[in-house]
């Protein structure tokens, strides 16, 4: 058994970590923190998690919980993970950070887009970007993993095969995403209340969403040259899930069947990526509660444009499920442990 602590365990991602890890046969959760919910039990916030009726939220005092776990999940807001991650990492613990604090190779990019100064460059340099399909070998050797953002997860997995194989004009990438309201976190802002979101559908953070440079960083690494993308996120009136549609211009004419064959070959050994057959496209409803990314593809022969559509559950493959996948790789467990694809009822 390994002892695990969850720092920031009262939000949606913290709740999903608890739900997923409740099925993990070799994990014991020894500490869960929350400033706002300190003193409450897990079931006070998540009544479905009966297994944790005796687990009590406590304030985050890093010195107090250091020796209570071998691995720490950090589910804190952006900017608030930095110091705690550095402390646990320097004290020999394994850390998986679900915030953006350790995702960027360039501190200036992080500081520009998140408007927070980064004080731990040496620790940042040790972080591995936690997208298993691209960085599995590095993750297996890492002690600090930066879990990817939800939007970048679907976009990078959708674009990876055609960028790697140099089939598209990388200057033509348009990424259009629709997310459920849980992507905004578990907070009481009026704009995310039922009356504001129900029957609505809108774009937000147009041209300025903070996941844009994360996508560009990773897509540029795949291409071996700098890439910039047009990314527009939308808020949709459902609880969870992200549907991402990408439009890219093909360099040469290729039919849909060959593109799908390439994607299936690329992801043939990936347990959590499913490439759909010709004429089929993903639906977020079918991914609820799973760690899967589904990919559908079609070539518009009239415009020589490849249309790539991906769907994930933003709280699982886009956050907590991917974090557990990373933990399994770091600890040498079977990658699928606790991450069966049964999901939630649609």
N, C-alpha and C positions, 0 to 999 in steps of 0.2 A: 504493500500500500504506500502511496505517496500522499503527503499532507499538502493541501492547497488552501490558499487564502484568496478571497475576492475583495478587492478594494474598490468601493463604489458599487455595492451590490444591491441597491434599492431601485435602480433604474431598469429600463427594459432590457438592456444588454446584460446587466447583472442578474436579472430574473431568468433570462434565457440560459446563462451560464449555470445557474443553480438547477434549472430544469434538465439540461443536458447531462450535467455531471451527476445528477441523481441516478442515472443509469450506468455510470462508469464503474466497473467492478473493482478497480484498483485505486480509486481516488477517495480520500476523506477530506471534507471541507472543515477546516479547523478554526477559521475566522472569516467573518464577513463584516465589512465596515460601511457606515453611512453616517454622515454628520446630522442630517435632518431626521433620520429614523432611529438614532441611537436609543437603545433600551427596548425597542420593539423586537418581536420575533419575526422570523422570515414569513411565517404563515399569516401574520398580521397584514403583510403587504401582498403576499402571494398565497392565498388560501389553498390553491391546488397543490402546493409543494408540502404535503403532509410529512414527508420524511424529515423535514427541517423544523419541526415544531419546537425543538429545544435549542435551535441556533439563534442567537441574539445579535442584533446589529450593535456595533460599537464604534466610537469615533476612531479615525485613523491616527494612531500614534505608532510610527514606524518602528521605534525601538521596542515597543511592547509586543508586537506580533512577529518580529524578525525570526525568532527561534521556533515559531509555531507552524512554519510551513517550509517546504522545499521549493515550491513554485508559487508565484504570485501573479494573478490576473489583475491588471489595472484597468478598471472601467470608470475612470474619472473623466471629468470634462477636459477639453483641450486646454493646455497651459497649466493644469493642476497636477498632471502626472509626473512632470519633469523631475522634481526633487525626490519623490518617493521611489521612482524607478531607479534613479542614480544610487540611492541609498541601498536598496535591496541588491542591485547588480554588483555594487562594489563590495558588498558583504557576502558574495559568493552564491547568491540565490538565482534561480532561473525566473525570468520575468517575461510576460506577454502583455504588451501595452496596447489597449484598444483605442487609445486616443491618437491624435496626429503628431504627438510630441516627438516621436522618434522615427517617423516615416521618411523624412527628407534628408538627402545627402548634403544639400546646401542649406546651411543655417539661415542665410539671407532670404532664401525663398520662403522658408517657414515663417520667419519674422515678418516678411512683407505681407503674406496672405493671412496669417493668423493674428497679427498685431500683438505678438507676445515675444519678449526677448528669450533666447535660449541660453542657459547658463552652463550646459553640461556637454560641451563639444566632444570631449574624450569618450564619454559614454555613448554619445550619438554615433560616433565612428564605429562602435562595436555592434550596432543594431543591424539586424537582418530583416529585410522586407518580407513579411510573412504570407506570401502567395505561394502555397505549396506546389502548384502546377508548374511554376517557373523556378522556384528556389528551394526545392526539397532538400538537396544535399547540404546547402548552407544552413538551412533551418535545423537539420539534424545535428549540426555541430555548434549551434548557437546557444548562448545563455540569455540573450535579449532579442526578442522578436517584436517587430512593430507590425501589428495587425493592420491589414489594408482597410481603407474606407469602403463603404458599401457601394457607392457609385463606381469607383475605380475597379472593384472586383468584377462586376459584370462587363464593364467596358474593355478591360485588359484581356480577359478571357475570350471575349468576342473578337478582338482584333489581333491577338497574338499570332495565329497561324498565317494569316495573309501578310502581316508585316514581316514576320520571320522569313517567309518564302518570297518576299519582294514582289508581290503580285499587285500591289496597289500604289497609287500616288499618295504618299503620306501627307502631302499638303492639302488633301481634299477631305480630311476626316471631319464628319459632323456626327455628334453624339447627342441624342435626344432621350432623356430619361424621365420616367414617371414613378414617383415613390409614394407609398402609403404614409399616413401621418405619424406612425411610430418612428419614422426616420428623424423626426424633430426632437425625440427624447420624451421622457416622462415628466412633462412640466405643464404648468397651468396657464400658459400664454393664451390670451383671448383669440389670437389668429388661428390657433390649433384646436379650439373648442368645437363641439359638435355642430352648433349652428353656423359657424363660420366655414367649416370644411364640407359639411353635408351638401350634396348637389352642386358643389363647386369644383372647379378644375382650373389651375392657374400655373403659369411659369413664375419662377422666383430666382433671385440671385443671378439674373441674366447677365452673362459675360463676366460675372465675378464670383462664381461659386468656388469655395476653397478646395474642392476636390480636383479642380482643373489642373493645377501644377503637379499634383500627385499622378494623375493620368499621364501628363506630359513627361514626367521623369521616367516612368516605367516604360512607356511606349518608345521613348527615345533610346532607352537602353536596349530594347529589342531591335530597333532599327539601326543602331550604331551611329545615329546622327540626331540632331535636335528636331523635335516634332512639336508643333503647336496644334491644338484642336479647338473646334467650336463646340462648346458643351452648354446645353440648356437643360436644367432640371425642372420638373413640374411636380406640384403637390396634387395628389389624387385622393378621392374620398373612399379609401379603403384602409384597413388597419396596417397591413404589412405586405411587403413585396416591392420589388423594383423591376419594371420592364424597361429595357434600354434598346432603342433602335438606332443603328449606326449606318451611315451612308458613306461609301467610299468609292472612288473611281478606279476601275481596273486599268492596269497598264496595257494589257492585251485581252482579247476576247476569250473568256472561259465560261463554260456552261455550268449551270447550277449543280449538276450531278458530280462534276469533277471537284468543285469547291467543297461539297459535302464530304466527298471521299477523303479529301485532304484533312478536313477537320476531324473526321472520325479516326484517321490514322494518327493525327497529332495527339488526340486525347484518349487513345485506345486503352491505356493503362491507368487512366485517372478515374478513381471511384466516384468522384463528385461532379463530373462534367458529363452531360448527356447531349450528344448531337442528334437532332431529330432528322427523320427521313424527309425526302423531297415532298414539299407541299404541306408540311406540318410546322407549326410555330408555337412557341411557349405561351403559357398563361400563368400569371402569378398565383392564381387560385390553386393550381396544382403543386406549387412549391412550398406552400405554407408549412413551416415547422421542419423543413428538410435542409440538409446542407448541400443540396444540388444546385448546379447552374445548368439550365437548359439553353441550348442554342439552336435557332432556326435560321436558315439562309435561303436567299433567292437572288438570282442575277436578273436585273432589268436590262434585257438585251437592247431595248430602244435607246437607252442612255449609257450603256456599258457601265452601269453602277451596281455594285454589290451591296445588298441590304442584309445586315446582320441583326438579329433580334435575340437578346438574352433575357432570361428571367431568373431572379433569385429571391429568397426571403432575406430582406435586409437585416433582420435580427439574427439570422443563423449563418448562412454562407457569407452574408455581408458583415458579420460581426462575431457573435459568440460561438457559432458552430465552427467557423474558420479558426477561431482561437483554440478551441478544443482539438481540432485537426492538427494545428501547430504543436500543441502540447503532446499529442500522441507521437508525432514525429520526433520531437526533442527528447522524449523519454524512451523512445524505442518500442512503443506499443504498436499493436495493429492500428493502422491509420483510421479504420472505420469504427473503432471502439466507441460506443455510445452515440454514434452518428448514423444509425440506420435511417433509411429513407422513407419510413412509414409516414412521417410528418404528422400534421394536425388534421382534424376533419375539415374538409372544405366548407 
